[in-house]
Amino acid sequence: MNELAAQGTPDLFYLIFMIPPMLLAGWAQSQVKSRYMAARTMPASCTGAQAARRILDSSGLQSVRIEEIEGTLTDHYDPRMKVLRLSSDIYHGQTLAAVGIAAHEAGHAIQDATHYPLMVIRQMAVPMASIGGGAGMSIVAVGVALGAIGLVLLGVLLFSGVAIFQLVNLPVEYNASARAKQILPQLGIVSEGQMPMIRKVLGAAALTYVAATLSAVMQVLYFVARLFAGSQPRRR
């Protein structure tokens, strides 16, 4: 029991697994910040809300509402309510940063409307990820405290839902960005000369999803490795 509890304590072994995604996450966030700030200084032909509306309407999605929300980079599409929510900077901003991010979120609305397979799977995985993210780690902690390998294993299996969600979410996000990069010049919202900055902003944002995916997967692998090590008989 004490051996299992010791294995639940973050140590050098844990750092070996988690330092790579932590470094990637930090670098991705710095890239998002620098590229977003640079793109905010570059004017666009319309605001983020106007760009999103044009994209949605061109795809026959006039029924999808666009709402302004608080926060910074809190933009998202709600497939349950069929609402695209944009933060104030993106909603009102007439910059390349605003239209790029708004177009990305509009891409999610198009995925939803066209029943993009991975988008459908992602929505199905949301409850699993929500439960696994909280309950999974709690059960692991209880299992470690009690020295119960079965509980630890159950917690790891539940937390695996987070990793599965992230693995599905990654191509969904890349696809939404690909749609944005294609439709923005098609509708004349941005020129070909402005597209390199759009690609930089969306590319930096994509790195954050890569980091989140790597982090979830590495956490699962860490616990699996610990469980495997704990199940091996000790040599005397």
VENNORTA-V481869 format. One record per residue. N is the residue number from 1. SS is DSSP state (hx for helix, st for strand, lp for the rest). PHI is phi in whole degrees, -180 to 180 (999 if undefined). NEAR is the number of other ideal C-beta (glycine too) atoms within 10 Angstrom. Layout:
BEGIN
N/SS/PHI/NEAR
N/SS/PHI/NEAR
END
This chain:
BEGIN
1/lp/999/11
2/hx/-63/7
3/hx/-64/10
4/hx/-65/20
5/hx/-62/13
6/hx/-63/12
7/hx/-71/19
8/lp/-80/18
9/lp/-84/9
10/lp/-55/10
11/lp/-142/11
12/hx/-60/6
13/hx/-61/14
14/hx/-64/18
15/hx/-64/12
16/hx/-58/12
17/hx/-76/19
18/hx/-98/16
19/hx/-62/11
20/hx/-56/14
21/hx/-67/20
22/hx/-66/14
23/hx/-65/11
24/hx/-64/18
25/hx/-63/17
26/hx/-63/11
27/hx/-66/14
28/hx/-63/20
29/hx/-64/14
30/hx/-66/12
31/hx/-68/18
32/hx/-60/18
33/hx/-62/12
34/hx/-68/12
35/hx/-73/20
36/hx/-65/22
37/hx/-64/10
38/hx/-66/14
39/hx/-70/24
40/hx/-69/15
41/lp/-90/10
42/lp/-104/15
43/st/-69/10
44/lp/-121/24
45/lp/-79/14
46/lp/-155/16
47/lp/-81/19
48/hx/-61/30
49/hx/-64/21
50/hx/-66/19
51/hx/-64/29
52/hx/-61/31
53/hx/-63/20
54/hx/-64/20
55/hx/-66/27
56/hx/-63/22
57/hx/-64/13
58/hx/-68/14
59/lp/-101/17
60/lp/75/10
61/lp/-108/19
62/lp/-63/10
63/lp/-79/8
64/lp/-76/23
65/st/-84/13
66/st/-120/20
67/st/-124/12
68/st/-92/13
69/st/-130/14
70/lp/-81/8
71/lp/103/10
72/lp/-118/10
73/lp/55/15
74/lp/-98/13
75/lp/-64/22
76/st/-165/14
77/st/-110/24
78/st/-101/15
79/lp/-69/17
80/lp/-74/8
81/lp/-94/11
82/lp/57/14
83/st/-130/15
84/st/-102/25
85/st/-109/20
86/st/-121/27
87/st/-66/21
88/hx/-56/14
89/hx/-62/19
90/hx/-81/28
91/hx/-60/21
92/hx/-97/15
93/lp/-67/23
94/lp/-106/15
95/st/-135/21
96/hx/-66/27
97/hx/-62/24
98/hx/-66/29
99/hx/-71/33
100/hx/-66/31
101/hx/-69/29
102/hx/-63/33
103/hx/-67/27
104/hx/-61/26
105/hx/-67/22
106/hx/-63/32
107/hx/-60/27
108/hx/-66/24
109/hx/-63/24
110/hx/-67/23
111/hx/-57/21
112/hx/-64/19
113/hx/-67/17
114/lp/-95/12
115/lp/57/8
116/lp/-54/19
117/hx/-51/11
118/hx/-69/17
119/hx/-66/23
120/hx/-63/15
121/hx/-64/14
122/hx/-61/24
123/hx/-64/14
124/hx/-69/11
125/hx/-85/20
126/hx/-58/15
127/hx/-60/11
128/hx/-61/16
129/hx/-70/23
130/hx/-64/13
131/hx/-70/14
132/hx/-64/25
133/hx/-63/16
134/hx/-93/13
135/hx/-65/15
136/hx/-58/24
137/hx/-68/17
138/hx/-65/13
139/hx/-66/21
140/hx/-60/23
141/hx/-64/14
142/hx/-65/14
143/hx/-61/22
144/hx/-66/22
145/hx/-63/13
146/hx/-90/14
147/lp/71/15
148/lp/-101/16
149/hx/-62/15
150/hx/-61/9
151/hx/-67/17
152/hx/-60/24
153/hx/-62/17
154/hx/-61/17
155/hx/-63/23
156/hx/-65/23
157/hx/-63/15
158/hx/-66/21
159/hx/-66/25
160/hx/-60/20
161/hx/-60/22
162/hx/-66/26
163/hx/-65/21
164/hx/-63/19
165/hx/-59/24
166/hx/-64/21
167/hx/-65/14
168/hx/-77/21
169/hx/-65/21
170/hx/-57/18
171/hx/-67/15
172/hx/-63/20
173/hx/-68/22
174/hx/-64/16
175/hx/-66/17
176/hx/-63/25
177/hx/-67/22
178/hx/-62/14
179/hx/-64/22
180/hx/-62/27
181/hx/-66/20
182/hx/-83/12
183/hx/-83/19
184/hx/-59/27
185/hx/-72/15
186/hx/-61/10
187/lp/-88/14
188/lp/74/9
189/lp/-72/24
190/lp/-131/22
191/lp/-89/11
192/hx/-61/8
193/hx/-69/8
194/hx/-89/20
195/hx/-64/15
196/hx/-56/10
197/hx/-69/19
198/hx/-60/26
199/hx/-63/15
200/hx/-65/18
201/hx/-64/27
202/hx/-70/23
203/hx/-66/15
204/hx/-66/20
205/hx/-62/21
206/hx/-63/19
207/hx/-62/17
208/hx/-66/18
209/hx/-72/18
210/hx/-62/17
211/hx/-65/21
212/hx/-64/21
213/hx/-65/21
214/hx/-62/19
215/hx/-62/20
216/hx/-64/24
217/hx/-65/18
218/hx/-68/19
219/hx/-64/22
220/hx/-62/21
221/hx/-63/13
222/hx/-61/19
223/hx/-66/25
224/hx/-63/14
225/hx/-63/15
226/hx/-66/22
227/hx/-63/17
228/hx/-64/9
229/hx/-65/12
230/hx/-71/16
231/hx/-84/10
232/lp/-80/7
233/lp/-66/5
234/lp/-79/6
235/lp/-80/4
236/lp/-107/3
END
